[in-house]
Amino acid sequence: MILWDIFVAFFIPGILGYGGGPASISLVENEVVRNYGWMSVQEFAEVLAFANSLPGPIATKMAGYVGYELGGIAGSFVGIFATVAPSLILMILLGSILVKYKKSERVHRLTVFVQPVIAVLLGVIAWNFWTEAYVSIGLLQTALIVIISFYLIEIKQIHPAFIIAGAMLYGGFFL
């Protein structure tokens, strides 16, 4: 039964998560944290940070990790397949139509209208992580990590993987 739950938990975000990883993150969080209760918000944030630091699509890495934790290798396979299955099915069924209308103005407008929705979804998940961090480690620590991370990524142009690793080390040693 757990394999079916893993499949459903990652298939639904795969269907609804237009745009891939960034759009799917809050949908995956809803399934993994709120719907099934497999992880806390803090654990999900750590898995997301780890998945974000590795190359490749975020959603598939998260599905592989969560699936493995719950169902071993079979769970990992089911999670990854469930994440890519909606796109795979649609590409097979609708590939010729997509090629025919890829330069359509309507298709372009659709993507323009979807972008704010993705921004709101990312904002919601950022807010959830902020409040969880605020409760866990306090306002000063959270603000300090955010400010230093912003400075290092945006001003110093350091790769986010190094910032994530540094924040994990900081949390491991000092919190």
N, C-alpha and C positions, 0 to 999 in steps of 0.2 A: 504493500500500500504506500510506503514511503516513496518509492520510485514514481508512482502516479502523482503524488503530491508535489514532488520535485518538478515533474514535467509541467503540471498545471501552473505552479508558482513562477516558472520562467517562460512558459508559452504565452501567458497573458501579457506580460510586459513586452514580449517579442511582437505581439500583434499590435499593441497600442503605442509602443515606443517609437514613434516616427523620428527618424534622424539618428538612430543608433544609441550609443552609450549614454551621452548626456541626457537625452530625453527619457531613457529607460531607468535611470538610477532611482528616481523617486518611486517609480512603479515597482521595481524590484524590492526597494525598501519596504513598501507597503505590504507586499506579499511575504517577504522573509521575516520582517520584524512584527508588523501589526496583525496580519492575517494568520500566519502559522506559528509565530512566536519562537522561531528557531534561533534568533539572535536578539540581543539588546541593541539599542541605537548606537551605543558605544562600540560594540563588537562589529556592527555593520560599518561604522565609520572607519574602523581599523582595516577591515577587509577592503573597503573602497579605496582607502589610501594606498594599501599595498597593491591592489589591482591597477590603480592609476599610475603607479611608478613603473610598471612593467609594460613592454611594448605590446601592441595589439588592442583589439576591442575590449572595452571595460566590461560590458555585460557578459561576454563569454567567459572571461577570467573569473568573474564573480560567480557565475553559474557553475563553473568547474570546481571552484573552491567549496562553495556551499554544498553542492551535490556530493563531493567527496567526503565532507565532514558528516553528512547524513547517511549516505548510502555507499560509501567506498568508491571503487572504480566505476561500478555500474551507475551509481548516483551521479558521478562526475560526467559520464558519457550522456546520461539522460538530460542533465541540466544544460549541457552545451548544445545538444541536439534540439532541445525545446527552445533555446534562445534563437537559434538560426533557422529553425523549421518554418516559421511564418514567412520570413523573407525568401527562403528557398522555394516554398510553395508558390508564393506570389510571382516570383521571377520566372518560374517555369510556366505558370498559367498565363501571366500577363506580359511576358517579355516582348512579344511582337507588338502589342499595343503601346507599351512604353517606348519602344524604339520609334514607332510611328509619330507619337505626339511629344517627344522629348523637348522640342523647341517651341512648343505651344505657349502662348502668353498666359493662358489659364493655368497651366501647370506651374509656370513661374510665379504667378500670383498666389497660388496655393502654398508654395514653399515660403513666400514672404509672409503670409498670414500665420503660418505655423511657428515661425521663429519666436514671436513673443510668448507663445505658450511654453516653448522650451525654456525660455529665460525665466518664466514664472516658476516652472517645475524646479529648475536649478536653484532659484531663490528660496523656495520652500525648504529644500533639503539643506541648503546652507544655514538657514535659520534654525532648523531642527538640530543640526550639529552644533551651532553656536550655543543654543540653550542647554544642550546636553553637556557641553564642555564647561559652560558657566556654572552649572550645578555641580559638576564633578570636581573641577579644579579651581574654580573661583574666577572672578572678573579680571583681576590683575594678570594672572597667568594666561588666561585665554586671550586677552587684548594684546599682551606682549607677544605671544606666538603669532597672532594674526598680523600685527604691525611688522615684526621682523620678517615673517614669510613674504608679505607684500613687498617690502623693501628689497629683499634678496631676489625675488622672482622678477619684479617689474623694473627696478632700478639697476641692479647688478647683473641681471640676465642669467641667473644661475638656474640650471634645470630643476624643475619641480621635484624630481625623484630624490635629489640631494636634500632638498628642504624637508620632504616627507621623512627621509631617513634620519635627518637631524632632529626633527620633532619627536620621532619615535624614540631615539636615544635619550633625548631630554626627558621625555615622559617616563622612560624606563629607569633612569638614574635619579631623577629629582622629584618625581610625583608619586 
